[in-house]
Amino acid sequence: MTKAEFIDALAKMGGTTKKQAGEVFQLVFGCIAEQLKSGEQVSVPGFGKFSVVKRAARTGINPRTKKKIKIKATKAPKFSAAKGLKEAVK
């Protein structure tokens, strides 16, 4: 499902216009992104939890040249599905 398809479905389910659904989409995902940027986690009961994981610096290998390279430490978003969502997908 693409972003446009998601917004269309949201508009139909909510009985709103596509413009309003698009604004809600931007607000919800923008809020989640802002919380993750500030180091917070976002829990949605029955759906899941969004959090940030820290990946330590490590040594990797360039597959083309086979030389060792240093990979910097990074932060990455993570999503853990709640039991309710896992059950719904089964």
N, CA, C and O atoms as a CHARMM CRD file, in Angstrom:
* protein
*
  360
    1    1 MET  N      0.85200  -1.16800   0.00000 PROA 1      0.00000
    2    1 MET  CA     0.00000   0.00000   0.00000 PROA 1      0.00000
    3    1 MET  C      0.89800   1.23100   0.00000 PROA 1      0.00000
    4    1 MET  O      1.81000   1.35200   0.81800 PROA 1      0.00000
    5    2 THR  N      0.62900   2.12700  -0.91600 PROA 2      0.00000
    6    2 THR  CA     1.40300   3.35800  -0.99800 PROA 2      0.00000
    7    2 THR  C      0.81200   4.40800  -0.05400 PROA 2      0.00000
    8    2 THR  O     -0.26300   4.21300   0.51300 PROA 2      0.00000
    9    3 LYS  N      1.51700   5.50100   0.10200 PROA 3      0.00000
   10    3 LYS  CA     1.03700   6.58800   0.95200 PROA 3      0.00000
   11    3 LYS  C     -0.30500   7.10800   0.44100 PROA 3      0.00000
   12    3 LYS  O     -1.22000   7.33600   1.23200 PROA 3      0.00000
   13    4 ALA  N     -0.42900   7.29600  -0.86800 PROA 4      0.00000
   14    4 ALA  CA    -1.67700   7.79500  -1.46200 PROA 4      0.00000
   15    4 ALA  C     -2.81900   6.81200  -1.22500 PROA 4      0.00000
   16    4 ALA  O     -3.93400   7.22900  -0.90900 PROA 4      0.00000
   17    5 GLU  N     -2.56200   5.53200  -1.37100 PROA 5      0.00000
   18    5 GLU  CA    -3.59300   4.52000  -1.13500 PROA 5      0.00000
   19    5 GLU  C     -3.99000   4.49500   0.33500 PROA 5      0.00000
   20    5 GLU  O     -5.16200   4.31500   0.66700 PROA 5      0.00000
   21    6 PHE  N     -3.01800   4.67500   1.20400 PROA 6      0.00000
   22    6 PHE  CA    -3.29500   4.70800   2.63700 PROA 6      0.00000
   23    6 PHE  C     -4.19000   5.89900   2.97200 PROA 6      0.00000
   24    6 PHE  O     -5.15200   5.76600   3.72800 PROA 6      0.00000
   25    7 ILE  N     -3.87300   7.04900   2.41400 PROA 7      0.00000
   26    7 ILE  CA    -4.67200   8.25600   2.65900 PROA 7      0.00000
   27    7 ILE  C     -6.08100   8.07600   2.10800 PROA 7      0.00000
   28    7 ILE  O     -7.04600   8.48400   2.75500 PROA 7      0.00000
   29    8 ASP  N     -6.22200   7.47200   0.92500 PROA 8      0.00000
   30    8 ASP  CA    -7.55300   7.19500   0.36600 PROA 8      0.00000
   31    8 ASP  C     -8.36000   6.30500   1.30200 PROA 8      0.00000
   32    8 ASP  O     -9.53100   6.57800   1.56900 PROA 8      0.00000
   33    9 ALA  N     -7.73900   5.24400   1.79800 PROA 9      0.00000
   34    9 ALA  CA    -8.42700   4.32900   2.70800 PROA 9      0.00000
   35    9 ALA  C     -8.79100   5.02200   4.00800 PROA 9      0.00000
   36    9 ALA  O     -9.87400   4.79700   4.55000 PROA 9      0.00000
   37   10 LEU  N     -7.90400   5.85700   4.51200 PROA 10     0.00000
   38   10 LEU  CA    -8.15800   6.60800   5.73600 PROA 10     0.00000
   39   10 LEU  C     -9.34100   7.55800   5.55000 PROA 10     0.00000
   40   10 LEU  O    -10.18000   7.69400   6.44000 PROA 10     0.00000
   41   11 ALA  N     -9.40300   8.20700   4.40200 PROA 11     0.00000
   42   11 ALA  CA   -10.50400   9.12300   4.10800 PROA 11     0.00000
   43   11 ALA  C    -11.84000   8.38500   4.03900 PROA 11     0.00000
   44   11 ALA  O    -12.84400   8.86300   4.56700 PROA 11     0.00000
   45   12 LYS  N    -11.85300   7.23100   3.39300 PROA 12     0.00000
   46   12 LYS  CA   -13.08100   6.44200   3.28600 PROA 12     0.00000
   47   12 LYS  C    -13.53400   5.93700   4.64600 PROA 12     0.00000
   48   12 LYS  O    -14.71300   6.04000   4.98800 PROA 12     0.00000
   49   13 MET  N    -12.59400   5.38600   5.43400 PROA 13     0.00000
   50   13 MET  CA   -12.93600   4.83700   6.74000 PROA 13     0.00000
   51   13 MET  C    -13.39300   5.91700   7.71800 PROA 13     0.00000
   52   13 MET  O    -14.26800   5.68200   8.55200 PROA 13     0.00000
   53   14 GLY  N    -12.79500   7.09700   7.60700 PROA 14     0.00000
   54   14 GLY  CA   -13.11700   8.18600   8.52900 PROA 14     0.00000
   55   14 GLY  C    -14.22700   9.09000   8.04500 PROA 14     0.00000
   56   14 GLY  O    -14.67800   9.96600   8.78200 PROA 14     0.00000
   57   15 GLY  N    -14.68000   8.89100   6.80600 PROA 15     0.00000
   58   15 GLY  CA   -15.73000   9.74200   6.25600 PROA 15     0.00000
   59   15 GLY  C    -15.29500  11.18500   6.08800 PROA 15     0.00000
   60   15 GLY  O    -16.09000  12.10500   6.28100 PROA 15     0.00000
   61   16 THR  N    -14.02900  11.38700   5.72700 PROA 16     0.00000
   62   16 THR  CA   -13.50100  12.73700   5.53400 PROA 16     0.00000
   63   16 THR  C    -12.97600  12.88500   4.10600 PROA 16     0.00000
   64   16 THR  O    -13.01300  11.94700   3.31000 PROA 16     0.00000
   65   17 THR  N    -12.49600  14.06800   3.81200 PROA 17     0.00000
   66   17 THR  CA   -11.91800  14.30500   2.49900 PROA 17     0.00000
   67   17 THR  C    -10.48500  13.77100   2.47000 PROA 17     0.00000
   68   17 THR  O     -9.88100  13.51200   3.51000 PROA 17     0.00000
   69   18 LYS  N     -9.96300  13.61500   1.26700 PROA 18     0.00000
   70   18 LYS  CA    -8.58100  13.14800   1.13100 PROA 18     0.00000
   71   18 LYS  C     -7.61500  14.18100   1.71200 PROA 18     0.00000
   72   18 LYS  O     -6.58100  13.82300   2.27700 PROA 18     0.00000
   73   19 LYS  N     -7.95700  15.46300   1.57000 PROA 19     0.00000
   74   19 LYS  CA    -7.09600  16.52400   2.09500 PROA 19     0.00000
   75   19 LYS  C     -7.00900  16.42600   3.61800 PROA 19     0.00000
   76   19 LYS  O     -5.92000  16.51000   4.18500 PROA 19     0.00000
   77   20 GLN  N     -8.14600  16.24900   4.27400 PROA 20     0.00000
   78   20 GLN  CA    -8.15100  16.13100   5.72600 PROA 20     0.00000
   79   20 GLN  C     -7.41100  14.87000   6.17300 PROA 20     0.00000
   80   20 GLN  O     -6.64900  14.90300   7.13900 PROA 20     0.00000
   81   21 ALA  N     -7.63600  13.76900   5.47300 PROA 21     0.00000
   82   21 ALA  CA    -6.95600  12.51900   5.80400 PROA 21     0.00000
   83   21 ALA  C     -5.44800  12.66500   5.62600 PROA 21     0.00000
   84   21 ALA  O     -4.67400  12.13300   6.42200 PROA 21     0.00000
   85   22 GLY  N     -5.02900  13.38100   4.58900 PROA 22     0.00000
   86   22 GLY  CA    -3.60800  13.61900   4.35200 PROA 22     0.00000
   87   22 GLY  C     -2.98700  14.45100   5.46100 PROA 22     0.00000
   88   22 GLY  O     -1.84700  14.20900   5.86000 PROA 22     0.00000
   89   23 GLU  N     -3.73600  15.43400   5.96200 PROA 23     0.00000
   90   23 GLU  CA    -3.24100  16.25900   7.05900 PROA 23     0.00000
   91   23 GLU  C     -3.09400  15.42700   8.33900 PROA 23     0.00000
   92   23 GLU  O     -2.11800  15.57600   9.07400 PROA 23     0.00000
   93   24 VAL  N     -4.06300  14.56000   8.59500 PROA 24     0.00000
   94   24 VAL  CA    -3.99300  13.68800   9.76900 PROA 24     0.00000
   95   24 VAL  C     -2.79400  12.75300   9.63900 PROA 24     0.00000
   96   24 VAL  O     -2.05300  12.54900  10.60000 PROA 24     0.00000
   97   25 PHE  N     -2.60700  12.19000   8.45700 PROA 25     0.00000
   98   25 PHE  CA    -1.46900  11.30300   8.19200 PROA 25     0.00000
   99   25 PHE  C     -0.15600  12.01500   8.51100 PROA 25     0.00000
  100   25 PHE  O      0.69600  11.47500   9.21600 PROA 25     0.00000
  101   26 GLN  N     -0.00100  13.23000   7.98700 PROA 26     0.00000
  102   26 GLN  CA     1.23000  13.99900   8.21100 PROA 26     0.00000
  103   26 GLN  C      1.42200  14.31300   9.68900 PROA 26     0.00000
  104   26 GLN  O      2.54100  14.23800  10.19600 PROA 26     0.00000
  105   27 LEU  N      0.34400  14.66300  10.38500 PROA 27     0.00000
  106   27 LEU  CA     0.44500  14.99100  11.80300 PROA 27     0.00000
  107   27 LEU  C      0.85300  13.77500  12.63400 PROA 27     0.00000
  108   27 LEU  O      1.73100  13.87800  13.49100 PROA 27     0.00000
  109   28 VAL  N      0.22800  12.63900  12.39000 PROA 28     0.00000
  110   28 VAL  CA     0.51600  11.44300  13.16900 PROA 28     0.00000
  111   28 VAL  C      1.95900  11.00100  12.96800 PROA 28     0.00000
  112   28 VAL  O      2.69300  10.80600  13.93700 PROA 28     0.00000
  113   29 PHE  N      2.36500  10.84400  11.71600 PROA 29     0.00000
  114   29 PHE  CA     3.71600  10.35600  11.46600 PROA 29     0.00000
  115   29 PHE  C      4.78000  11.40900  11.75400 PROA 29     0.00000
  116   29 PHE  O      5.91200  11.07100  12.09900 PROA 29     0.00000
  117   30 GLY  N      4.42100  12.68300  11.61400 PROA 30     0.00000
  118   30 GLY  CA     5.33300  13.76100  12.00000 PROA 30     0.00000
  119   30 GLY  C      5.57400  13.76700  13.50200 PROA 30     0.00000
  120   30 GLY  O      6.69900  13.97100  13.95800 PROA 30     0.00000
  121   31 CYS  N      4.50900  13.54200  14.27000 PROA 31     0.00000
  122   31 CYS  CA     4.61300  13.48800  15.72800 PROA 31     0.00000
  123   31 CYS  C      5.49300  12.31200  16.15600 PROA 31     0.00000
  124   31 CYS  O      6.34800  12.45800  17.02900 PROA 31     0.00000
  125   32 ILE  N      5.28500  11.16800  15.54900 PROA 32     0.00000
  126   32 ILE  CA     6.10800   9.99400  15.86500 PROA 32     0.00000
  127   32 ILE  C      7.57600  10.28800  15.56400 PROA 32     0.00000
  128   32 ILE  O      8.45200   9.98200  16.37300 PROA 32     0.00000
  129   33 ALA  N      7.84300  10.87900  14.41000 PROA 33     0.00000
  130   33 ALA  CA     9.22700  11.19400  14.02400 PROA 33     0.00000
  131   33 ALA  C      9.86100  12.18300  15.00400 PROA 33     0.00000
  132   33 ALA  O     11.02500  12.02200  15.37000 PROA 33     0.00000
  133   34 GLU  N      9.12000  13.19400  15.42900 PROA 34     0.00000
  134   34 GLU  CA     9.65800  14.18200  16.36600 PROA 34     0.00000
  135   34 GLU  C      9.99800  13.54200  17.71100 PROA 34     0.00000
  136   34 GLU  O     11.02800  13.85200  18.31000 PROA 34     0.00000
  137   35 GLN  N      9.13100  12.65300  18.18000 PROA 35     0.00000
  138   35 GLN  CA     9.39300  11.97500  19.45200 PROA 35     0.00000
  139   35 GLN  C     10.64000  11.09900  19.34600 PROA 35     0.00000
  140   35 GLN  O     11.45300  11.06300  20.26900 PROA 35     0.00000
  141   36 LEU  N     10.79000  10.40100  18.23700 PROA 36     0.00000
  142   36 LEU  CA    11.97200   9.55600  18.03800 PROA 36     0.00000
  143   36 LEU  C     13.23800  10.40500  17.95600 PROA 36     0.00000
  144   36 LEU  O     14.27900  10.01800  18.48700 PROA 36     0.00000
  145   37 LYS  N     13.15600  11.56000  17.29300 PROA 37     0.00000
  146   37 LYS  CA    14.32100  12.45000  17.19100 PROA 37     0.00000
  147   37 LYS  C     14.78700  12.90600  18.56600 PROA 37     0.00000
  148   37 LYS  O     15.98400  13.04700  18.81300 PROA 37     0.00000
  149   38 SER  N     13.82200  13.13700  19.46400 PROA 38     0.00000
  150   38 SER  CA    14.17800  13.61300  20.80200 PROA 38     0.00000
  151   38 SER  C     14.56200  12.47200  21.74300 PROA 38     0.00000
  152   38 SER  O     14.82000  12.70400  22.92400 PROA 38     0.00000
  153   39 GLY  N     14.60300  11.24500  21.22800 PROA 39     0.00000
  154   39 GLY  CA    15.03300  10.10900  22.03100 PROA 39     0.00000
  155   39 GLY  C     13.91300   9.40800  22.77400 PROA 39     0.00000
  156   39 GLY  O     14.17200   8.46700  23.52400 PROA 39     0.00000
  157   40 GLU  N     12.68800   9.83800  22.58700 PROA 40     0.00000
  158   40 GLU  CA    11.54100   9.21400  23.24600 PROA 40     0.00000
  159   40 GLU  C     11.06200   8.01900  22.44100 PROA 40     0.00000
  160   40 GLU  O     11.41800   7.86400  21.27300 PROA 40     0.00000
  161   41 GLN  N     10.25700   7.17800  23.06700 PROA 41     0.00000
  162   41 GLN  CA     9.61900   6.08600  22.34700 PROA 41     0.00000
  163   41 GLN  C      8.12500   6.36300  22.30600 PROA 41     0.00000
  164   41 GLN  O      7.59900   7.08600  23.15200 PROA 41     0.00000
  165   42 VAL  N      7.44200   5.78700  21.32300 PROA 42     0.00000
  166   42 VAL  CA     6.00400   5.97400  21.15500 PROA 42     0.00000
  167   42 VAL  C      5.34400   4.60500  21.21500 PROA 42     0.00000
  168   42 VAL  O      5.63200   3.73200  20.39700 PROA 42     0.00000
  169   43 SER  N      4.45900   4.42300  22.18700 PROA 43     0.00000
  170   43 SER  CA     3.73300   3.16100  22.33800 PROA 43     0.00000
  171   43 SER  C      2.27800   3.36900  21.96200 PROA 43     0.00000
  172   43 SER  O      1.63100   4.29800  22.44600 PROA 43     0.00000
  173   44 VAL  N      1.76800   2.50700  21.10300 PROA 44     0.00000
  174   44 VAL  CA     0.36900   2.52600  20.70800 PROA 44     0.00000
  175   44 VAL  C     -0.21800   1.17800  21.14300 PROA 44     0.00000
  176   44 VAL  O      0.01400   0.16400  20.48500 PROA 44     0.00000
  177   45 PRO  N     -0.97600   1.15900  22.24400 PROA 45     0.00000
  178   45 PRO  CA    -1.50600  -0.10700  22.75300 PROA 45     0.00000
  179   45 PRO  C     -2.28700  -0.87700  21.68200 PROA 45     0.00000
  180   45 PRO  O     -3.11600  -0.31100  20.97000 PROA 45     0.00000
  181   46 GLY  N     -2.00600  -2.15700  21.58900 PROA 46     0.00000
  182   46 GLY  CA    -2.66900  -3.00900  20.61300 PROA 46     0.00000
  183   46 GLY  C     -2.06300  -2.94400  19.22100 PROA 46     0.00000
  184   46 GLY  O     -2.42100  -3.74100  18.35400 PROA 46     0.00000
  185   47 PHE  N     -1.13900  -1.99500  18.99400 PROA 47     0.00000
  186   47 PHE  CA    -0.50800  -1.85600  17.67800 PROA 47     0.00000
  187   47 PHE  C      0.98300  -2.13900  17.75300 PROA 47     0.00000
  188   47 PHE  O      1.49000  -3.02700  17.06700 PROA 47     0.00000
  189   48 GLY  N      1.68900  -1.37500  18.59400 PROA 48     0.00000
  190   48 GLY  CA     3.12400  -1.60900  18.71500 PROA 48     0.00000
  191   48 GLY  C      3.86000  -0.45500  19.33700 PROA 48     0.00000
  192   48 GLY  O      3.25900   0.48900  19.84800 PROA 48     0.00000
  193   49 LYS  N      5.18500  -0.54500  19.28500 PROA 49     0.00000
  194   49 LYS  CA     6.03500   0.46100  19.90300 PROA 49     0.00000
  195   49 LYS  C      7.11600   0.89200  18.91300 PROA 49     0.00000
  196   49 LYS  O      7.78800   0.05700  18.30700 PROA 49     0.00000
  197   50 PHE  N      7.27300   2.20500  18.75800 PROA 50     0.00000
  198   50 PHE  CA     8.33300   2.79000  17.94800 PROA 50     0.00000
  199   50 PHE  C      9.42300   3.24900  18.91300 PROA 50     0.00000
  200   50 PHE  O      9.13100   3.89400  19.91900 PROA 50     0.00000
  201   51 SER  N     10.66900   2.92000  18.61100 PROA 51     0.00000
  202   51 SER  CA    11.78100   3.33000  19.46200 PROA 51     0.00000
  203   51 SER  C     13.02600   3.54700  18.60900 PROA 51     0.00000
  204   51 SER  O     13.02700   3.30500  17.40200 PROA 51     0.00000
  205   52 VAL  N     14.07500   4.00600  19.26500 PROA 52     0.00000
  206   52 VAL  CA    15.35300   4.24000  18.58800 PROA 52     0.00000
  207   52 VAL  C     16.37900   3.29100  19.19000 PROA 52     0.00000
  208   52 VAL  O     16.49400   3.18000  20.41100 PROA 52     0.00000
  209   53 VAL  N     17.12200   2.60700  18.32700 PROA 53     0.00000
  210   53 VAL  CA    18.20000   1.73600  18.79000 PROA 53     0.00000
  211   53 VAL  C     19.54100   2.35400  18.40000 PROA 53     0.00000
  212   53 VAL  O     19.68300   2.97000  17.34400 PROA 53     0.00000
  213   54 LYS  N     20.50500   2.17300  19.27600 PROA 54     0.00000
  214   54 LYS  CA    21.85400   2.68300  19.00800 PROA 54     0.00000
  215   54 LYS  C     22.69900   1.52400  18.50200 PROA 54     0.00000
  216   54 LYS  O     22.76900   0.46700  19.12800 PROA 54     0.00000
  217   55 ARG  N     23.32600   1.73700  17.38200 PROA 55     0.00000
  218   55 ARG  CA    24.22100   0.73000  16.81200 PROA 55     0.00000
  219   55 ARG  C     25.65400   1.18200  17.04400 PROA 55     0.00000
  220   55 ARG  O     26.03600   2.28300  16.64700 PROA 55     0.00000
  221   56 ALA  N     26.43000   0.34800  17.67600 PROA 56     0.00000
  222   56 ALA  CA    27.81600   0.67900  18.00700 PROA 56     0.00000
  223   56 ALA  C     28.68300   0.73400  16.75400 PROA 56     0.00000
  224   56 ALA  O     28.35700   0.14000  15.72600 PROA 56     0.00000
  225   57 ALA  N     29.78700   1.45600  16.86200 PROA 57     0.00000
  226   57 ALA  CA    30.76100   1.49500  15.77200 PROA 57     0.00000
  227   57 ALA  C     31.34800   0.09400  15.61500 PROA 57     0.00000
  228   57 ALA  O     31.50700  -0.64500  16.58700 PROA 57     0.00000
  229   58 ARG  N     31.66100  -0.24600  14.38700 PROA 58     0.00000
  230   58 ARG  CA    32.19300  -1.58700  14.14300 PROA 58     0.00000
  231   58 ARG  C     33.08000  -1.57800  12.90000 PROA 58     0.00000
  232   58 ARG  O     33.14600  -0.59400  12.16200 PROA 58     0.00000
  233   59 THR  N     33.75000  -2.69000  12.69700 PROA 59     0.00000
  234   59 THR  CA    34.59000  -2.85200  11.51600 PROA 59     0.00000
  235   59 THR  C     33.84800  -3.72100  10.51600 PROA 59     0.00000
  236   59 THR  O     33.33600  -4.78300  10.87200 PROA 59     0.00000
  237   60 GLY  N     33.78800  -3.28100   9.27900 PROA 60     0.00000
  238   60 GLY  CA    33.14500  -4.03900   8.21700 PROA 60     0.00000
  239   60 GLY  C     34.13500  -4.31800   7.10600 PROA 60     0.00000
  240   60 GLY  O     35.30400  -3.94000   7.18800 PROA 60     0.00000
  241   61 ILE  N     33.65700  -4.98400   6.06900 PROA 61     0.00000
  242   61 ILE  CA    34.50500  -5.30000   4.92600 PROA 61     0.00000
  243   61 ILE  C     33.82500  -4.79200   3.66500 PROA 61     0.00000
  244   61 ILE  O     32.65200  -5.07200   3.41500 PROA 61     0.00000
  245   62 ASN  N     34.58400  -4.03900   2.87600 PROA 62     0.00000
  246   62 ASN  CA    34.08100  -3.56900   1.58900 PROA 62     0.00000
  247   62 ASN  C     34.01100  -4.79100   0.66100 PROA 62     0.00000
  248   62 ASN  O     35.04400  -5.38700   0.36000 PROA 62     0.00000
  249   63 PRO  N     32.81300  -5.17000   0.20700 PROA 63     0.00000
  250   63 PRO  CA    32.70200  -6.38600  -0.60700 PROA 63     0.00000
  251   63 PRO  C     33.42300  -6.29500  -1.95600 PROA 63     0.00000
  252   63 PRO  O     33.80400  -7.31500  -2.53100 PROA 63     0.00000
  253   64 ARG  N     33.60200  -5.09600  -2.44500 PROA 64     0.00000
  254   64 ARG  CA    34.25900  -4.93900  -3.74300 PROA 64     0.00000
  255   64 ARG  C     35.77600  -5.08000  -3.63800 PROA 64     0.00000
  256   64 ARG  O     36.40500  -5.75600  -4.45200 PROA 64     0.00000
  257   65 THR  N     36.35700  -4.43000  -2.62100 PROA 65     0.00000
  258   65 THR  CA    37.82200  -4.43100  -2.49400 PROA 65     0.00000
  259   65 THR  C     38.32700  -5.39900  -1.42900 PROA 65     0.00000
  260   65 THR  O     39.52600  -5.67000  -1.36100 PROA 65     0.00000
  261   66 LYS  N     37.43900  -5.91500  -0.60700 PROA 66     0.00000
  262   66 LYS  CA    37.76900  -6.83400   0.49000 PROA 66     0.00000
  263   66 LYS  C     38.61500  -6.17900   1.58300 PROA 66     0.00000
  264   66 LYS  O     39.19800  -6.87500   2.41400 PROA 66     0.00000
  265   67 LYS  N     38.68700  -4.84500   1.58800 PROA 67     0.00000
  266   67 LYS  CA    39.43300  -4.13100   2.61900 PROA 67     0.00000
  267   67 LYS  C     38.52600  -3.87300   3.80900 PROA 67     0.00000
  268   67 LYS  O     37.31100  -3.73200   3.66600 PROA 67     0.00000
  269   68 LYS  N     39.14300  -3.81200   4.99700 PROA 68     0.00000
  270   68 LYS  CA    38.39400  -3.50300   6.21000 PROA 68     0.00000
  271   68 LYS  C     38.09700  -2.01100   6.24700 PROA 68     0.00000
  272   68 LYS  O     38.94100  -1.18800   5.89500 PROA 68     0.00000
  273   69 ILE  N     36.89200  -1.67800   6.67500 PROA 69     0.00000
  274   69 ILE  CA    36.49800  -0.28100   6.80200 PROA 69     0.00000
  275   69 ILE  C     35.87200  -0.07000   8.17000 PROA 69     0.00000
  276   69 ILE  O     35.35300  -1.00700   8.77600 PROA 69     0.00000
  277   70 LYS  N     35.92300   1.17300   8.65500 PROA 70     0.00000
  278   70 LYS  CA    35.30400   1.51500   9.92700 PROA 70     0.00000
  279   70 LYS  C     33.89500   2.02900   9.64500 PROA 70     0.00000
  280   70 LYS  O     33.70200   2.90800   8.80500 PROA 70     0.00000
  281   71 ILE  N     32.91600   1.47600  10.35500 PROA 71     0.00000
  282   71 ILE  CA    31.53600   1.91400  10.23100 PROA 71     0.00000
  283   71 ILE  C     31.20500   2.68400  11.50300 PROA 71     0.00000
  284   71 ILE  O     31.35800   2.16300  12.60800 PROA 71     0.00000
  285   72 LYS  N     30.75000   3.92600  11.34500 PROA 72     0.00000
  286   72 LYS  CA    30.46500   4.79400  12.48200 PROA 72     0.00000
  287   72 LYS  C     29.25000   4.30000  13.27000 PROA 72     0.00000
  288   72 LYS  O     28.41200   3.56400  12.75100 PROA 72     0.00000
  289   73 ALA  N     29.17700   4.71600  14.51600 PROA 73     0.00000
  290   73 ALA  CA    28.01600   4.42400  15.35300 PROA 73     0.00000
  291   73 ALA  C     26.82000   5.21200  14.79100 PROA 73     0.00000
  292   73 ALA  O     26.97700   6.34700  14.34200 PROA 73     0.00000
  293   74 THR  N     25.64600   4.61200  14.81900 PROA 74     0.00000
  294   74 THR  CA    24.44700   5.27200  14.30300 PROA 74     0.00000
  295   74 THR  C     23.24900   4.99900  15.20200 PROA 74     0.00000
  296   74 THR  O     23.29300   4.15100  16.09400 PROA 74     0.00000
  297   75 LYS  N     22.19300   5.73300  14.94400 PROA 75     0.00000
  298   75 LYS  CA    20.90500   5.49900  15.58500 PROA 75     0.00000
  299   75 LYS  C     19.94000   5.11400  14.46400 PROA 75     0.00000
  300   75 LYS  O     20.01500   5.64200  13.35400 PROA 75     0.00000
  301   76 ALA  N     19.03000   4.18600  14.77400 PROA 76     0.00000
  302   76 ALA  CA    18.07400   3.73700  13.76200 PROA 76     0.00000
  303   76 ALA  C     16.70500   3.55600  14.40700 PROA 76     0.00000
  304   76 ALA  O     16.61300   3.17400  15.57400 PROA 76     0.00000
  305   77 PRO  N     15.63600   3.83000  13.64700 PROA 77     0.00000
  306   77 PRO  CA    14.29600   3.59700  14.18600 PROA 77     0.00000
  307   77 PRO  C     13.99100   2.10900  14.23200 PROA 77     0.00000
  308   77 PRO  O     14.48600   1.33300  13.41600 PROA 77     0.00000
  309   78 LYS  N     13.16500   1.72400  15.20400 PROA 78     0.00000
  310   78 LYS  CA    12.78900   0.32700  15.36000 PROA 78     0.00000
  311   78 LYS  C     11.29700   0.26300  15.67400 PROA 78     0.00000
  312   78 LYS  O     10.76200   1.11900  16.37800 PROA 78     0.00000
  313   79 PHE  N     10.63300  -0.76200  15.14300 PROA 79     0.00000
  314   79 PHE  CA     9.22700  -0.97700  15.44500 PROA 79     0.00000
  315   79 PHE  C      9.04800  -2.38700  15.97700 PROA 79     0.00000
  316   79 PHE  O      9.51700  -3.35300  15.37500 PROA 79     0.00000
  317   80 SER  N      8.37000  -2.49800  17.10600 PROA 80     0.00000
  318   80 SER  CA     8.04500  -3.79300  17.68400 PROA 80     0.00000
  319   80 SER  C      6.53100  -3.93500  17.69900 PROA 80     0.00000
  320   80 SER  O      5.83800  -3.13200  18.32300 PROA 80     0.00000
  321   81 ALA  N      6.01800  -4.94300  17.02300 PROA 81     0.00000
  322   81 ALA  CA     4.57800  -5.15200  16.94600 PROA 81     0.00000
  323   81 ALA  C      4.03000  -5.65000  18.27300 PROA 81     0.00000
  324   81 ALA  O      4.66500  -6.46000  18.94900 PROA 81     0.00000
  325   82 ALA  N      2.85000  -5.16500  18.64400 PROA 82     0.00000
  326   82 ALA  CA     2.18800  -5.60800  19.86500 PROA 82     0.00000
  327   82 ALA  C      1.51100  -6.95700  19.62100 PROA 82     0.00000
  328   82 ALA  O      1.30000  -7.36900  18.48000 PROA 82     0.00000
  329   83 LYS  N      1.18200  -7.62400  20.70800 PROA 83     0.00000
  330   83 LYS  CA     0.54500  -8.92800  20.62500 PROA 83     0.00000
  331   83 LYS  C     -0.76500  -8.84800  19.83800 PROA 83     0.00000
  332   83 LYS  O     -1.07200  -9.74700  19.05600 PROA 83     0.00000
  333   84 GLY  N     -1.52800  -7.78800  20.03900 PROA 84     0.00000
  334   84 GLY  CA    -2.79900  -7.62400  19.32700 PROA 84     0.00000
  335   84 GLY  C     -2.62200  -7.55900  17.82000 PROA 84     0.00000
  336   84 GLY  O     -3.41400  -8.14200  17.07900 PROA 84     0.00000
  337   85 LEU  N     -1.60300  -6.86400  17.35800 PROA 85     0.00000
  338   85 LEU  CA    -1.33600  -6.75500  15.93200 PROA 85     0.00000
  339   85 LEU  C     -0.86600  -8.10400  15.37400 PROA 85     0.00000
  340   85 LEU  O     -1.27300  -8.51700  14.28800 PROA 85     0.00000
  341   86 LYS  N     -0.01500  -8.77100  16.12700 PROA 86     0.00000
  342   86 LYS  CA     0.47700 -10.08400  15.68300 PROA 86     0.00000
  343   86 LYS  C     -0.67800 -11.06200  15.54200 PROA 86     0.00000
  344   86 LYS  O     -0.73000 -11.83500  14.58600 PROA 86     0.00000
  345   87 GLU  N     -1.60500 -11.02800  16.49400 PROA 87     0.00000
  346   87 GLU  CA    -2.75600 -11.90900  16.45100 PROA 87     0.00000
  347   87 GLU  C     -3.66900 -11.56900  15.26300 PROA 87     0.00000
  348   87 GLU  O     -4.21500 -12.46800  14.62300 PROA 87     0.00000
  349   88 ALA  N     -3.83100 -10.28900  14.97300 PROA 88     0.00000
  350   88 ALA  CA    -4.68900  -9.86300  13.86000 PROA 88     0.00000
  351   88 ALA  C     -4.14300 -10.31000  12.51800 PROA 88     0.00000
  352   88 ALA  O     -4.90500 -10.58900  11.59200 PROA 88     0.00000
  353   89 VAL  N     -2.81700 -10.38000  12.41000 PROA 89     0.00000
  354   89 VAL  CA    -2.18300 -10.77600  11.14700 PROA 89     0.00000
  355   89 VAL  C     -2.24300 -12.27800  10.91900 PROA 89     0.00000
  356   89 VAL  O     -2.25600 -12.73700   9.77700 PROA 89     0.00000
  357   90 LYS  N     -2.28000 -13.05000  12.01500 PROA 90     0.00000
  358   90 LYS  CA    -2.30800 -14.51800  11.87400 PROA 90     0.00000
  359   90 LYS  C     -3.45400 -14.91000  11.07000 PROA 90     0.00000
  360   90 LYS  O     -3.66300 -16.10000  10.83100 PROA 90     0.00000
